[in-house]
Structures are given as C-alpha cells and as structure tokens.
Amino acid sequence: MKRTIIITLLLFLASCQDTKTSTTAIAILVDRTDKDIPEPNYKVIQTLLDLEDNPNNGVVLKFQNIGNTDFNPVQSIEIKEGSLLDNSFQRKSDVTEFYKAIGGLIKKENNKNYSFQKSSILYPLIENLKALQEHNGKRVLVLYSDLAEFSKVYNSYQLNNLKSRSPQMVASDINSKIEIPRIENTTLYVIYYPETDVQNDNFKYNLALYKELFKASGLKIRIGIDNQIKY
C-alpha cells in the first residue's frame, strides 16, 4: 500500500513538471481613423490567449486606441498564472470573469465616438513591441489598421508620390528617423480587409513597407487571425 502511494505521488509530481505554466503578453492596438477598419472582437482575441487548452496559464493584456497623436491611454487586464494544486472550479470561474472583462473593455471602446482623421501608428506600435520584450512567455501584438500613416515619420496619404519609390527606399528613409529594436519571439497580426481596388493597392504597398521595415528585427508579421470553428 505504501509503495503504491509513493508511486502515485511520483507520477503526480512528474505530471506537474511536464505541465508548466506560462504567461502570454498581448497588446491590442486599434486604429480609429476609418470606419472600414474592423473593430476588435473579443472572441477572436480569446483564441490567442491559450487559456482553453491551458487554463492555468497567465495573460497580461494591454489595449490602446490609435489616432492622430503618438500618445493615447493604455488600459490593461491581467490574470495571473494558476497551479495544478488550485481549485479547478475556481480557476474556471476566474478565467470566465477574465473573458468577461476583456469583452466589456472591447465593447466599451467600440461604442465610443472617435473624431480622429489621420493616424500615427509606428510610434505606439514600436513602443508596445518594446514593452512586450519585457515578458518571457508568448508575445502577441494585434493591430487593427490599414497601416495608413500620417506623422513626422512619413505620410502614406501621399501614396501617389510614395509609390514612385519602392518600399525598400521608403523603409530606408524611415530607419534613418526612428530605431527599430530587435524583437524576439513576437508575432504581429495585422487585421484589415480591403473592400475596394484602391484600398487593396494601398494596403499591399503599406504591408510591403512594414515587412521591409521590420525585416531585420525578427518580428513575425501575419495578416488576419483564423476563426477557429468548433464542431
């Protein structure tokens, strides 16, 4: 009997070591300058948090709207890492409340009226990418934007002039004005779905520029987030 208890305890401890928890750091930036830019959906964000498969993981979520200024308020929500020894029902309840807090925050921000006409994206984007590097776990930045920039760095609203120059040339000019840091183990999801030929052409150019700008940084750039349909 004693031997059985010891073996069971050893197996339990081994399983605890195999099931390590981690914290996902996620930043959500929302460009509020154009009605054609999709609004964030908390159910889509939820798929990036890994809490369904690993409910004991932690999440640090930061949310920021983007407008025509470099500085806008940042709001944050956090759920700390749990333990296998914690009450599983309580943990499930905590995760549910965390989801509700995210949904409430996104709904509140989506319901606001915004008067931004043009957007300064690069500066808050780079600042948030830098902040993500302070975390050791999974790092994600979700950017809802058409990537149109109007700032001292460059003006993509003059695309007719910009398109006479390659994204490589424009990226070189931008790099002379701002420093792109090294960005490790971080994925940038750009959420935008052009509806017209003009929007499509502009977005393709801006996206090519972003890929060139961050090429040496290590940042992984993806377009859209897959909707995970469960049967």
C-alpha atoms as a printed R data frame, in Angstrom:
    type eleno elety resid chain resno       x      y       z
1   ATOM     1    CA   MET     A     1   0.000  0.000   0.000
2   ATOM     2    CA   LYS     A     2   2.770  2.403   0.966
3   ATOM     3    CA   ARG     A     3   4.633  1.586  -2.234
4   ATOM     4    CA   THR     A     4   1.519  2.319  -4.290
5   ATOM     5    CA   ILE     A     5   1.117  5.714  -2.617
6   ATOM     6    CA   ILE     A     6   4.756  6.617  -3.292
7   ATOM     7    CA   ILE     A     7   4.479  5.617  -6.971
8   ATOM     8    CA   THR     A     8   1.261  7.605  -7.342
9   ATOM     9    CA   LEU     A     9   2.891 10.641  -5.722
10  ATOM    10    CA   LEU     A    10   5.933 10.386  -8.002
11  ATOM    11    CA   LEU     A    11   3.699 10.145 -11.084
12  ATOM    12    CA   PHE     A    12   1.744 13.180  -9.932
13  ATOM    13    CA   LEU     A    13   4.908 15.211  -9.352
14  ATOM    14    CA   ALA     A    14   6.219 14.162 -12.779
15  ATOM    15    CA   SER     A    15   2.998 15.310 -14.420
16  ATOM    16    CA   CYS     A    16   3.266 18.644 -12.607
17  ATOM    17    CA   GLN     A    17   6.755 19.150 -14.020
18  ATOM    18    CA   ASP     A    18   5.545 18.341 -17.534
19  ATOM    19    CA   THR     A    19   2.644 20.779 -17.256
20  ATOM    20    CA   LYS     A    20   4.472 24.063 -16.859
21  ATOM    21    CA   THR     A    21   2.528 27.289 -16.890
22  ATOM    22    CA   SER     A    22   3.492 30.451 -18.738
23  ATOM    23    CA   THR     A    23   2.157 33.948 -19.275
24  ATOM    24    CA   THR     A    24   1.033 35.328 -22.626
25  ATOM    25    CA   ALA     A    25   1.642 39.046 -23.151
26  ATOM    26    CA   ILE     A    26  -0.727 40.546 -25.706
27  ATOM    27    CA   ALA     A    27  -1.170 44.125 -26.877
28  ATOM    28    CA   ILE     A    28  -4.191 45.252 -28.896
29  ATOM    29    CA   LEU     A    29  -3.864 48.456 -30.932
30  ATOM    30    CA   VAL     A    30  -6.950 49.779 -32.693
31  ATOM    31    CA   ASP     A    31  -6.779 52.399 -35.441
32  ATOM    32    CA   ARG     A    32  -9.930 54.520 -35.037
33  ATOM    33    CA   THR     A    33  -9.477 56.760 -38.076
34  ATOM    34    CA   ASP     A    34 -11.532 54.868 -40.668
35  ATOM    35    CA   LYS     A    35 -14.907 53.117 -40.396
36  ATOM    36    CA   ASP     A    36 -13.696 50.453 -42.838
37  ATOM    37    CA   ILE     A    37 -11.112 49.218 -40.326
38  ATOM    38    CA   PRO     A    38 -12.594 46.224 -38.445
39  ATOM    39    CA   GLU     A    39 -13.421 46.640 -34.787
40  ATOM    40    CA   PRO     A    40 -11.812 44.172 -32.376
41  ATOM    41    CA   ASN     A    41 -13.825 41.096 -31.449
42  ATOM    42    CA   TYR     A    42 -13.100 39.582 -28.049
43  ATOM    43    CA   LYS     A    43 -13.918 36.048 -29.210
44  ATOM    44    CA   VAL     A    44 -11.192 36.303 -31.862
45  ATOM    45    CA   ILE     A    45  -8.734 37.719 -29.301
46  ATOM    46    CA   GLN     A    46  -9.675 34.857 -26.975
47  ATOM    47    CA   THR     A    47  -8.237 32.327 -29.456
48  ATOM    48    CA   LEU     A    48  -4.762 33.837 -28.980
49  ATOM    49    CA   LEU     A    49  -4.684 33.528 -25.186
50  ATOM    50    CA   ASP     A    50  -4.192 29.729 -24.852
51  ATOM    51    CA   LEU     A    51  -6.469 29.576 -21.814
52  ATOM    52    CA   GLU     A    52  -8.841 26.996 -23.296
53  ATOM    53    CA   ASP     A    53  -6.119 24.347 -23.518
54  ATOM    54    CA   ASN     A    54  -4.044 25.677 -20.616
55  ATOM    55    CA   PRO     A    55  -6.389 27.326 -18.082
56  ATOM    56    CA   ASN     A    56  -3.589 27.735 -15.538
57  ATOM    57    CA   ASN     A    57  -1.591 29.985 -17.844
58  ATOM    58    CA   GLY     A    58  -1.482 33.693 -17.183
59  ATOM    59    CA   VAL     A    59  -2.282 36.593 -19.507
60  ATOM    60    CA   VAL     A    60  -1.263 40.242 -19.464
61  ATOM    61    CA   LEU     A    61  -3.434 42.170 -21.930
62  ATOM    62    CA   LYS     A    62  -2.977 45.819 -22.875
63  ATOM    63    CA   PHE     A    63  -5.402 47.805 -25.033
64  ATOM    64    CA   GLN     A    64  -4.769 51.101 -26.793
65  ATOM    65    CA   ASN     A    65  -6.678 53.141 -29.377
66  ATOM    66    CA   ILE     A    66  -4.680 54.823 -32.141
67  ATOM    67    CA   GLY     A    67  -5.442 58.268 -33.534
68  ATOM    68    CA   ASN     A    68  -3.596 61.269 -34.897
69  ATOM    69    CA   THR     A    69  -1.345 61.610 -31.835
70  ATOM    70    CA   ASP     A    70   1.584 59.490 -30.680
71  ATOM    71    CA   PHE     A    71   0.260 59.109 -27.126
72  ATOM    72    CA   ASN     A    72  -3.081 57.607 -26.116
73  ATOM    73    CA   PRO     A    73  -4.185 55.962 -22.847
74  ATOM    74    CA   VAL     A    74  -3.297 52.294 -22.333
75  ATOM    75    CA   GLN     A    75  -5.702 50.031 -20.445
76  ATOM    76    CA   SER     A    76  -4.652 46.675 -19.032
77  ATOM    77    CA   ILE     A    77  -6.263 43.480 -17.713
78  ATOM    78    CA   GLU     A    78  -4.363 40.584 -16.147
79  ATOM    79    CA   ILE     A    79  -4.965 37.064 -14.909
80  ATOM    80    CA   LYS     A    80  -2.026 35.551 -13.070
81  ATOM    81    CA   GLU     A    81  -0.743 32.027 -13.558
82  ATOM    82    CA   GLY     A    82  -2.575 29.325 -11.625
83  ATOM    83    CA   SER     A    83  -1.405 25.986 -10.257
84  ATOM    84    CA   LEU     A    84  -2.437 22.355 -10.635
85  ATOM    85    CA   LEU     A    85  -2.995 22.409  -6.897
86  ATOM    86    CA   ASP     A    86  -5.557 25.202  -7.163
87  ATOM    87    CA   ASN     A    87  -9.289 24.573  -7.118
88  ATOM    88    CA   SER     A    88 -10.125 23.820 -10.781
89  ATOM    89    CA   PHE     A    89 -13.693 25.121 -10.458
90  ATOM    90    CA   GLN     A    90 -12.455 28.412  -9.022
91  ATOM    91    CA   ARG     A    91  -9.863 28.702 -11.795
92  ATOM    92    CA   LYS     A    92 -12.525 28.116 -14.434
93  ATOM    93    CA   SER     A    93 -14.614 30.854 -12.831
94  ATOM    94    CA   ASP     A    94 -11.616 33.215 -12.768
95  ATOM    95    CA   VAL     A    95 -10.955 32.590 -16.476
96  ATOM    96    CA   THR     A    96 -14.617 33.228 -17.289
97  ATOM    97    CA   GLU     A    97 -14.507 36.536 -15.408
98  ATOM    98    CA   PHE     A    98 -11.302 37.442 -17.235
99  ATOM    99    CA   TYR     A    99 -13.015 36.817 -20.579
100 ATOM   100    CA   LYS     A   100 -15.944 38.979 -19.462
101 ATOM   101    CA   ALA     A   101 -13.564 41.792 -18.514
102 ATOM   102    CA   ILE     A   102 -11.940 41.666 -21.967
103 ATOM   103    CA   GLY     A   103 -15.336 41.603 -23.671
104 ATOM   104    CA   GLY     A   104 -16.557 44.512 -21.560
105 ATOM   105    CA   LEU     A   105 -13.462 46.603 -22.306
106 ATOM   106    CA   ILE     A   106 -13.644 45.994 -26.057
107 ATOM   107    CA   LYS     A   107 -17.381 46.663 -26.182
108 ATOM   108    CA   LYS     A   108 -16.965 49.921 -24.246
109 ATOM   109    CA   GLU     A   109 -14.197 51.143 -26.553
110 ATOM   110    CA   ASN     A   110 -16.048 50.099 -29.715
111 ATOM   111    CA   ASN     A   111 -19.140 52.035 -28.613
112 ATOM   112    CA   LYS     A   112 -17.271 55.319 -28.233
113 ATOM   113    CA   ASN     A   113 -17.367 58.056 -30.874
114 ATOM   114    CA   TYR     A   114 -13.987 58.932 -32.340
115 ATOM   115    CA   SER     A   115 -13.035 62.061 -34.275
116 ATOM   116    CA   PHE     A   116  -9.535 61.022 -35.384
117 ATOM   117    CA   GLN     A   117  -8.937 61.906 -39.025
118 ATOM   118    CA   LYS     A   118  -5.437 60.545 -39.573
119 ATOM   119    CA   SER     A   119  -3.325 58.036 -37.719
120 ATOM   120    CA   SER     A   120   0.113 57.920 -36.154
121 ATOM   121    CA   ILE     A   121   0.777 54.170 -35.967
122 ATOM   122    CA   LEU     A   122   4.501 53.499 -35.989
123 ATOM   123    CA   TYR     A   123   5.450 55.206 -32.738
124 ATOM   124    CA   PRO     A   124   2.842 53.474 -30.491
125 ATOM   125    CA   LEU     A   125   3.454 50.216 -32.361
126 ATOM   126    CA   ILE     A   126   7.196 50.287 -31.666
127 ATOM   127    CA   GLU     A   127   6.681 51.321 -28.041
128 ATOM   128    CA   ASN     A   128   4.297 48.409 -27.486
129 ATOM   129    CA   LEU     A   129   6.674 45.980 -29.190
130 ATOM   130    CA   LYS     A   130   9.436 47.149 -26.864
131 ATOM   131    CA   ALA     A   131   7.190 46.624 -23.837
132 ATOM   132    CA   LEU     A   132   6.356 43.089 -24.947
133 ATOM   133    CA   GLN     A   133  10.067 42.209 -24.880
134 ATOM   134    CA   GLU     A   134   9.973 42.512 -21.090
135 ATOM   135    CA   HIS     A   135   7.861 39.328 -20.889
136 ATOM   136    CA   ASN     A   136   9.306 35.820 -21.138
137 ATOM   137    CA   GLY     A   137   6.297 33.917 -22.486
138 ATOM   138    CA   LYS     A   138   4.302 34.140 -25.690
139 ATOM   139    CA   ARG     A   139   4.251 37.664 -27.134
140 ATOM   140    CA   VAL     A   140   1.489 38.879 -29.438
141 ATOM   141    CA   LEU     A   141   0.501 42.242 -30.846
142 ATOM   142    CA   VAL     A   142  -2.811 42.609 -32.691
143 ATOM   143    CA   LEU     A   143  -3.039 45.716 -34.861
144 ATOM   144    CA   TYR     A   144  -6.409 46.682 -36.318
145 ATOM   145    CA   SER     A   145  -5.369 49.091 -39.061
146 ATOM   146    CA   ASP     A   146  -4.986 49.740 -42.776
147 ATOM   147    CA   LEU     A   147  -1.407 50.843 -41.915
148 ATOM   148    CA   ALA     A   148  -2.001 54.334 -43.321
149 ATOM   149    CA   GLU     A   149   0.392 56.679 -41.539
150 ATOM   150    CA   PHE     A   150   0.293 60.447 -41.079
151 ATOM   151    CA   SER     A   151   3.107 61.553 -38.814
152 ATOM   152    CA   LYS     A   152   6.508 63.210 -38.798
153 ATOM   153    CA   VAL     A   153   7.998 59.849 -39.735
154 ATOM   154    CA   TYR     A   154   6.219 59.643 -43.077
155 ATOM   155    CA   ASN     A   155   2.903 60.389 -44.761
156 ATOM   156    CA   SER     A   156   1.324 57.435 -46.552
157 ATOM   157    CA   TYR     A   157  -1.633 59.575 -47.558
158 ATOM   158    CA   GLN     A   158   0.678 60.844 -50.279
159 ATOM   159    CA   LEU     A   159   0.802 57.356 -51.750
160 ATOM   160    CA   ASN     A   160   0.833 58.612 -55.338
161 ATOM   161    CA   ASN     A   161   4.209 60.155 -54.580
162 ATOM   162    CA   LEU     A   162   5.355 57.261 -52.386
163 ATOM   163    CA   LYS     A   163   4.546 54.635 -54.991
164 ATOM   164    CA   SER     A   164   7.092 56.191 -57.317
165 ATOM   165    CA   ARG     A   165   9.610 54.851 -54.795
166 ATOM   166    CA   SER     A   166   9.996 51.249 -53.698
167 ATOM   167    CA   PRO     A   167   9.026 50.106 -50.170
168 ATOM   168    CA   GLN     A   168  12.729 49.404 -49.634
169 ATOM   169    CA   MET     A   169  13.641 53.034 -50.309
170 ATOM   170    CA   VAL     A   170  10.882 54.408 -48.078
171 ATOM   171    CA   ALA     A   171  11.810 51.938 -45.300
172 ATOM   172    CA   SER     A   172  15.401 53.156 -45.508
173 ATOM   173    CA   ASP     A   173  14.221 56.755 -45.011
174 ATOM   174    CA   ILE     A   174  12.103 55.747 -42.012
175 ATOM   175    CA   ASN     A   175  15.001 53.815 -40.466
176 ATOM   176    CA   SER     A   176  17.067 56.997 -40.564
177 ATOM   177    CA   LYS     A   177  14.435 58.706 -38.383
178 ATOM   178    CA   ILE     A   178  13.448 56.007 -35.891
179 ATOM   179    CA   GLU     A   179  15.207 52.994 -34.399
180 ATOM   180    CA   ILE     A   180  13.641 49.586 -34.946
181 ATOM   181    CA   PRO     A   181  14.635 47.396 -31.966
182 ATOM   182    CA   ARG     A   182  15.380 43.685 -32.011
183 ATOM   183    CA   ILE     A   183  12.060 41.885 -31.487
184 ATOM   184    CA   GLU     A   184  12.318 38.266 -30.323
185 ATOM   185    CA   ASN     A   185   9.576 35.597 -30.360
186 ATOM   186    CA   THR     A   186   6.825 38.093 -31.161
187 ATOM   187    CA   THR     A   187   4.013 37.872 -33.695
188 ATOM   188    CA   LEU     A   188   2.232 40.896 -35.164
189 ATOM   189    CA   TYR     A   189  -1.267 40.230 -36.502
190 ATOM   190    CA   VAL     A   190  -2.494 42.951 -38.853
191 ATOM   191    CA   ILE     A   191  -6.286 42.939 -39.139
192 ATOM   192    CA   TYR     A   192  -7.667 44.671 -42.207
193 ATOM   193    CA   TYR     A   193  -9.746 43.512 -45.165
194 ATOM   194    CA   PRO     A   194  -9.751 45.892 -48.167
195 ATOM   195    CA   GLU     A   195 -13.098 46.328 -49.884
196 ATOM   196    CA   THR     A   196 -12.098 48.295 -52.990
197 ATOM   197    CA   ASP     A   197  -9.280 48.131 -55.536
198 ATOM   198    CA   VAL     A   198  -7.809 51.365 -54.215
199 ATOM   199    CA   GLN     A   199  -7.863 50.102 -50.619
200 ATOM   200    CA   ASN     A   200  -6.296 46.850 -51.767
201 ATOM   201    CA   ASP     A   201  -3.448 48.572 -53.628
202 ATOM   202    CA   ASN     A   202  -2.729 50.954 -50.753
203 ATOM   203    CA   PHE     A   203  -2.748 48.169 -48.176
204 ATOM   204    CA   LYS     A   204  -0.450 45.982 -50.291
205 ATOM   205    CA   TYR     A   205   2.046 48.822 -50.525
206 ATOM   206    CA   ASN     A   206   1.854 49.656 -46.814
207 ATOM   207    CA   LEU     A   207   2.198 45.985 -45.907
208 ATOM   208    CA   ALA     A   208   5.248 45.583 -48.137
209 ATOM   209    CA   LEU     A   209   6.716 48.647 -46.436
210 ATOM   210    CA   TYR     A   210   6.109 47.170 -42.963
211 ATOM   211    CA   LYS     A   211   7.691 43.862 -43.922
212 ATOM   212    CA   GLU     A   212  10.738 45.683 -45.235
213 ATOM   213    CA   LEU     A   213  10.902 47.974 -42.215
214 ATOM   214    CA   PHE     A   214  10.831 45.112 -39.687
215 ATOM   215    CA   LYS     A   215  12.718 42.549 -41.795
216 ATOM   216    CA   ALA     A   216  15.899 42.644 -39.732
217 ATOM   217    CA   SER     A   217  14.126 42.914 -36.371
218 ATOM   218    CA   GLY     A   218  12.927 39.309 -36.080
219 ATOM   219    CA   LEU     A   219   9.236 40.313 -35.904
220 ATOM   220    CA   LYS     A   220   6.824 37.822 -37.484
221 ATOM   221    CA   ILE     A   221   4.004 39.545 -39.394
222 ATOM   222    CA   ARG     A   222   0.734 37.800 -40.214
223 ATOM   223    CA   ILE     A   223  -2.384 39.069 -41.928
224 ATOM   224    CA   GLY     A   224  -5.661 38.262 -40.169
225 ATOM   225    CA   ILE     A   225  -6.470 35.701 -37.482
226 ATOM   226    CA   ASP     A   226  -8.016 32.361 -38.342
227 ATOM   227    CA   ASN     A   227 -11.524 31.906 -36.984
228 ATOM   228    CA   GLN     A   228 -11.449 28.602 -35.138
229 ATOM   229    CA   ILE     A   229 -14.759 26.842 -35.720
230 ATOM   230    CA   LYS     A   230 -15.533 24.107 -33.207
231 ATOM   231    CA   TYR     A   231 -17.875 21.243 -34.078
